[in-house]
Amino acid sequence: MHLNQLNLTKDSPFWLLFRSSGEEQEKALKESLEIVKIVEERDLGEKKFFGGDKIGIVDIAFVEFSYWLGFIEEIVGVKLLDAHAFPRLHAWKKNLKEVPVIKENLPDHGEMLVYFKWRREMLMASQ
């Protein structure tokens, strides 16, 4: 259980956290935090990026995921990459956003927030 569990399939605890409420959401939050902890400890370690001091393919693969996590946190009102609980992943996300090619190509936060709020409303209404 590590990087390969950071997926956004319909069964992912991260996806369930976004599209659920109540007990189901609490369970998804607990499972999500367990995965984040494992990724911090086993996959990132003391490195700046997953591959070391320079951004690599794994970091690039998880740009979208890390950006999406921010919307989950903001919309659902939870903290997944808390600086105190997960300092290495928090630093990794910050470092990643400072890489020029990443920084210049991230979608507009405001537009994405509107989209994800709408998407969550649709998902919650369909249950």
N, C-alpha and C positions, 0 to 999 in steps of 0.2 A: 504494500500500500504506500504509494508516494506519487511522484509526478504524473503517472498515468491515470491517477484518480481525479486529477484536476480537469474534469471534463464538464461539459454543460449539456449532457444528454438528459432526457426526461427523467431518468432515475438518479441523477446526480444530487447529492444533498445540497449543493449550491443552487441548483435549479429549483429544487423543492423549497428551499428557503425563500426564494424569490416569488414563488407562485402559491404559497400556502399561508396559513395563519394558525394561531392557537397552538395546541399540542404538537401538531405535525410540524409547524415551523420551529418550535423549540427543539424537537428531535433533530430536525435538519441542521439547525444552528450548532448543536452539540457535535454532530457528525462532521460538519464542515470545519469546525475548530480543531477536531482531532486530526483531520487530514492536513490542515494548515500547519499544525505543530510538527507532524512527521516531515513535511516538506522542508520546514525550517531546519530541523535537526539533521535529517539524513541527506537531503539533496542540496541544500545551500551551504550549510556549515558556516565557515568563517570567510567565505569568498564574497567578493563584491557582486559578481554575477555567477550564474550556475556553472559556467566554464572556467571561472577564474577572475582575472583582473579586467578582461575585455569581454564585451558583449558577444554572445555566441548564438547558435541556432536554437538552443533551448530557451534562451531569454526571448528571442524574437517570437518563438512559438507561443510564449505565454504573455506577450504584450496585450493581446485582446482580453485574455482572461483577467489579468491584473486590472485593466481599465474597467472591465465589467464589474469586478468586485466592488469598486468604488460606488457604482450605481446601486448595487444591492445594499451596501452599507447606508447610503443616503436615503433610499426610498423605503427600505424595510425598517430602518432605524436600529441597525446592529453594527457592531465593530468587529470585522474579521481580521484585519491586519493592524491591530493595535500596536503602537510603538513600544509599549511596555511588555506586552505579552509575547510579541513576535518582532523583536528589534531587527533581526537580520532580514526578514522578508520586508519589513517596513522600509529599511534602508535600500534593499534591492529595488523596490518599486520606485522609490525616490531617485535612485541612480539611473534606473531605466528611463524615466521621464526626462532626464537631463541629456541623454544621448541625442545629438542633433537630429539624426534621421528619424528617430522615434518622436521627439518633441515636435518636429515640423509636420508630422503626418497624423497625429492623433486627431480624431474627429472633434468638432466643437462640443464642449461639455454641456452647454445649455441646450443645444438641439438634441443631443443624445439623452439628456435627462428627461426632456419632454417625451421623447419616443418611449423610453423605458417605463415611465410612469403610465403612459397610455397602454403599453403592452401588459403591464401588471394588472391594470384595471380590467382589461379584456380577459385575462386569464382567471382572475378572481370572479368575474361575473359569469364565466362559463362553468363554474363548478357547481 
